[in-house]
Amino acid sequence: MKRIIILPTTALLIFFTFSCKNSNNVSKDPLKGKISISGAFALYPLTVRWAEEFKKIHPNVTIDVSAGGAGKGMTDALSKMVDLGMYSKSVSPEEKLKGAWSIAVAKDAVLATISSKNPDLAIIKSKGLTVDKLYDIFITTNIKNWGAALGSSSKETINVYTRSDACGAGEMWAKFLKGKRQEDIEGVGVNGDPGVAEALKKDLNSIGYNNIAYVYDVNTKKKYEGIDVIPIDLNGNGKIDKEEDFYGDLSQIIAAIKDGRYPSPPSRDLYFVSQGKPENPLVKVFLNWILTDGQKYVTEAGYVLLKEENLNPELEKLK
């Protein structure tokens, strides 16, 4: 039975507005108007960066960006409450029947996360966890303590945290665990990516999952204080081999996602969605910029670039 908690330090909605205050170029730039965006926590930091950079070029444009989960992004987009929804998983056939249109803009991944103060951290990082063991922690709950997970004498109970909001991270993590769905993940439900990260930092025996933007600091490239990553024993030999050890900093995990050493899922494309193909010319200009000049900010923001051969098909969707 899942329990849902809402941490007082975790906002249910993150909201960022870019408005023009003063610029000598305001009257000279013909592009003006407002774009509203909501949705996935996974895409939120990168979208904020894109909005900042776009505003520098087009100061007459206002871009409102709010994070409330991928489910909210899709719902808001389909109901036309926003121009674009941030979405962190593939659009389903059912969503397409409702009119959902999507465009891929970047890649990232979901990671198994843990408190950096876990008493068994050293052995966890040296042995890692196989997909089977992660499955028995998150899905069946047959593994309930760290001793059973690691083959050690530890009796410490594993406290599982999951997302209480409909999200791409939960869906991708469950899909990685033998094709399950977010609803199959057991544990204490917490709202939002920041909420899960905060819960893990406060619970020494916790385990959860987070998008990379909430694990690594884009400025230092290091993990945020209080949180660490559980390496996945991909070949199942009971230890983390050199080729499986790519979690040290942001640059390492991005490289592993890019070259396929980190599996997909839980790595995945990130999308903007809307109710039908966008008709607002301003939205089209913004999306075109994201897939061209705006791509230079993807790596800077801690995400993974789409392969060059995949960009042209996405640009074609705007024509």
Residue pairs with C-beta under 8 A, 6 or more apart in sequence:
2 162
2 164
2 186
2 187
2 188
2 189
3 188
3 189
4 164
4 188
4 189
4 190
4 191
5 164
5 188
5 189
5 190
5 199
6 12
6 164
6 190
6 191
6 195
7 190
7 191
7 195
7 198
7 199
9 198
10 190
10 191
10 192
10 194
10 195
10 198
11 192
11 194
12 68
12 191
12 192
13 66
13 67
13 68
14 41
14 44
14 66
14 67
14 68
14 192
14 194
15 64
15 65
15 66
15 67
16 48
16 51
16 64
16 65
16 66
17 62
17 63
17 64
17 65
18 51
18 52
18 55
18 61
18 62
18 63
18 64
18 65
19 62
20 26
20 55
20 59
20 60
20 61
20 62
23 59
25 59
26 59
26 60
29 57
29 58
29 59
29 60
31 58
31 60
31 61
31 282
31 285
32 58
32 60
32 61
32 282
33 60
33 61
33 62
33 280
33 282
34 61
34 62
34 63
34 64
34 282
35 61
35 62
35 63
35 64
35 83
35 84
35 280
35 282
35 283
35 286
36 63
36 64
36 81
36 82
36 83
36 84
37 47
37 51
37 63
37 64
37 65
37 66
37 82
37 83
37 84
37 85
37 86
37 272
38 65
38 66
38 67
38 68
38 72
38 73
38 76
38 77
38 81
38 82
38 85
38 86
39 67
39 68
39 69
39 70
39 72
39 73
39 74
39 76
39 77
39 82
39 84
39 85
39 86
39 87
39 88
39 273
40 67
40 69
40 70
40 73
40 86
40 87
40 88
40 167
40 168
40 270
41 67
41 69
41 88
41 167
41 169
41 192
41 193
41 194
41 211
41 214
42 70
42 86
42 88
42 108
42 167
42 168
42 169
42 193
42 211
42 213
42 270
43 86
43 87
43 88
43 105
43 106
43 270
43 271
43 272
44 65
44 67
44 86
44 213
45 213
45 218
45 301
45 302
46 105
46 106
46 213
46 270
46 297
46 298
46 301
46 302
46 303
47 65
47 86
48 65
49 297
49 300
49 301
50 286
50 290
50 294
50 297
51 63
51 65
53 294
53 297
54 61
54 63
54 286
54 289
54 294
55 61
55 63
57 289
61 282
61 286
63 286
67 86
67 192
68 165
68 192
69 163
69 165
69 166
69 167
69 191
69 192
70 85
70 86
70 87
70 88
70 89
70 166
70 167
70 168
70 169
70 171
71 165
71 166
71 167
72 85
72 165
72 166
73 82
73 85
73 86
73 87
73 273
74 85
74 87
74 91
74 95
74 100
74 273
75 81
75 85
76 82
76 85
77 83
77 84
77 85
77 87
77 100
77 273
77 274
77 275
78 85
78 95
78 98
78 99
78 100
78 275
79 275
80 275
83 274
83 278
83 280
83 283
84 272
84 273
84 274
84 278
84 283
84 287
85 272
85 273
85 274
86 270
86 271
86 272
87 102
87 168
87 270
87 271
87 272
87 273
88 108
88 167
88 168
88 169
88 172
88 211
88 268
88 270
88 271
89 168
89 171
89 172
89 268
90 268
90 269
90 271
91 100
91 102
91 271
91 273
95 273
99 275
99 276
100 273
100 274
100 275
101 273
101 274
101 275
101 276
101 277
101 278
101 317
102 271
102 272
102 273
103 271
103 272
103 273
103 287
103 291
103 314
103 317
103 318
104 269
104 270
104 271
104 306
104 310
104 314
105 270
105 271
105 272
105 287
105 290
105 291
105 306
105 314
106 269
106 270
106 298
106 303
106 304
106 305
106 306
107 257
107 258
107 267
107 268
107 269
107 270
107 303
107 304
107 305
107 306
108 211
108 212
108 213
108 257
108 267
108 268
108 270
108 303
108 304
109 211
109 212
109 253
109 257
109 262
109 264
109 266
109 267
109 268
109 304
110 169
110 172
110 173
110 176
110 209
110 210
110 211
110 265
110 266
110 267
110 268
111 209
111 210
111 211
111 212
111 215
111 229
111 230
111 247
111 253
111 266
112 129
112 134
112 173
112 207
112 208
112 209
112 229
112 230
112 232
113 196
113 197
113 200
113 207
113 208
113 209
113 210
113 215
113 227
113 228
113 229
113 230
114 121
114 124
114 200
114 206
114 207
114 208
114 227
114 228
114 229
114 230
115 121
115 200
115 201
115 202
115 203
115 204
115 205
115 206
115 226
115 227
115 228
116 201
116 223
116 225
116 226
116 227
116 228
117 204
117 226
118 124
118 146
118 204
118 205
118 206
118 228
119 154
119 156
119 204
119 205
120 146
120 150
120 152
120 154
120 156
121 228
123 150
123 152
124 146
124 150
124 230
125 228
125 230
125 231
125 240
126 239
126 240
127 150
127 151
127 233
127 238
127 239
127 240
128 230
128 231
128 232
128 233
128 239
128 240
128 244
129 137
129 149
129 230
129 231
129 232
129 233
130 232
130 233
130 236
131 176
131 177
131 178
131 232
131 234
131 236
132 236
133 143
133 149
134 177
134 232
135 177
135 178
136 142
136 143
137 143
137 149
137 158
137 160
137 207
138 160
138 162
138 173
138 174
138 177
138 185
138 186
138 187
138 207
139 174
139 177
139 178
139 180
139 184
139 185
139 186
141 160
141 186
143 149
143 158
144 157
144 158
145 154
145 155
145 156
145 157
145 158
146 152
146 154
146 156
146 158
146 205
147 153
147 154
147 155
147 156
149 158
151 238
156 205
157 205
158 205
158 206
158 207
159 187
159 188
159 203
159 205
159 206
159 207
160 185
160 186
160 187
160 188
160 206
160 207
160 208
161 187
161 188
161 189
161 190
161 196
161 199
161 200
161 203
161 206
161 207
161 208
162 170
162 182
162 185
162 186
162 187
162 188
162 189
162 190
162 196
162 208
162 209
163 169
163 170
163 182
163 189
163 190
163 191
163 192
163 193
163 196
164 189
164 190
164 191
165 191
165 192
166 182
167 182
167 193
168 268
168 270
169 193
169 209
169 210
169 211
170 182
170 185
170 209
171 181
171 182
172 265
172 266
172 268
173 182
173 185
173 209
173 265
173 266
174 180
174 181
174 182
174 183
174 184
174 185
175 181
175 265
175 266
176 263
176 265
176 266
177 184
177 185
187 208
188 199
190 196
190 198
190 199
190 208
193 210
193 211
193 213
193 214
194 214
196 208
196 209
196 210
196 214
197 208
197 210
197 214
197 215
197 224
197 227
199 206
199 208
200 206
200 207
200 208
200 210
200 226
200 227
201 225
201 226
201 227
207 230
209 266
210 227
212 250
212 253
212 254
212 302
212 303
213 301
213 302
213 303
214 224
215 223
215 224
215 227
215 229
216 222
216 223
216 224
216 249
216 250
216 253
216 302
217 223
217 224
217 250
218 250
218 300
218 301
218 302
221 249
221 250
221 251
222 249
222 250
223 229
223 249
229 247
229 253
231 240
231 244
231 245
231 247
232 244
232 263
233 239
233 240
233 244
234 244
234 263
235 241
235 244
243 261
244 261
246 252
246 253
246 255
246 256
246 261
246 262
247 253
250 302
253 262
254 299
254 302
254 303
254 304
255 261
256 262
257 267
257 304
258 304
258 305
267 304
269 306
270 303
272 287
274 283
277 317
278 284
278 287
278 318
284 318
287 318
288 315
288 318
291 311
291 314
291 315
291 318
292 315
295 305
295 306
295 311
298 304
298 305
299 305
306 314
